[in-house]
Amino acid sequence: MAKHRYSARNKHNNGKLYQKMNEIGVEYFHIVLLQDYPECQNKEHLYQKERKYIARSKPSLNLFIPNRTSKEWIEEHHEHKKELDRQFYQKKVKNELNLKKNML
């Protein structure tokens, strides 16, 4: 939790969670153990359990899905990814044009 509070206070991350922490105050955010999993043998197994819980509960602030691949993210956010790619391409073209102008 200390890393989350640090990131929120120092504006290292502009994600929804940190925006909300700054909006209402970091002191109101806590990590709560929802269920104990004594049968889990390692972090990988715990991440699988957390991923299932997140999929069921669909939280609005905790957007990190443990063990999600970039391919899965792209499939889930196809339109957003297309927009990011479009913006990247436009910026790249603009930079290339500026470089050519400066060379003349």
N, C-alpha and C positions, 0 to 999 in steps of 0.2 A: 504494500500500500504506500510505503514511503516513496517509491519511484513514481507512482501515479501522482502523488501530491507535489513532488518536486517538478514533474513535467508540467503540471497545471500551473503552478506558481511562476515558473520560469518561461512559460510559453514555448516549450520545446516541441509541443505537438498541438495541432489545432483540431484534433478529432472531436467528435460530438461529446464524448465523456469529459474531456478536459474543458471544453466550452461550458458544459453544465456545471462542472466543479467550480469554475471561476464565477459563474452566474450566481449560484446559491451558497457557495462557500465550501472549501475542501474539508472543513471539519465535520460536514454532514455526510461524508462518504466513508463507508467501512466495508471490509471484506467479511462476508458472513458464510460460515460453513453450513451448507444446506443439507448435506448428507455425508456420512462417513463411509468410506469404501475400504474396509480392512482387507478385502480380498485382492486389492490391486497390488501388484508386485513391483511396479515401476512407474515412472512418470508417463511413459507412453500409454499405459493402460488407463491412468487417470485422465490423460488428455482425451482418450476415446469416450470416457464417461462424461467429461465436461462438454465435448462436442455434441453428444446426444442430448444433453440437458439444454444446451443453447438452441439446438434445432427445435426442440419441443416448446421452449418458452419464448423464443423470438424476441430477445431483449432489444430495446431501442438505443442503448448506449454502449453496451459491450459488443462491439462489432468484430472482435478478434475471434476467429474460429480456430481452435487448436488443430494442427495437422492438415489444414486446408491447403491444397496445392494451388499454384497460380492458375492452372488450367480450370480448376473448380471455380475460382474467383471470377475468371473471365466468363465462364458459362453463366454464372449467377448475375453478373453485372455487364452483360454484353453491350447494351446501349451506352452505358457510362464509359466503357472501354473504347467504344468507337469514337465518342466525343473527345476523350483524352488523346487518342491517336490523331484525330483531326487537328486538334490544337497544337500538338507536337509538330505535325507536318507543316502547318502554317507558320509556326515560329521558325522552323528550320529553313523554309523557303525565304522568309523575310530576312533572316540572318545571312543567307547566301547572297541575296540581292544587295544587301548593305555592304558585304565584303567586295562584291564586284564593283559597286559604285566607288568605294574607297580606293580601289586599284586603278581606276581611270584617272 
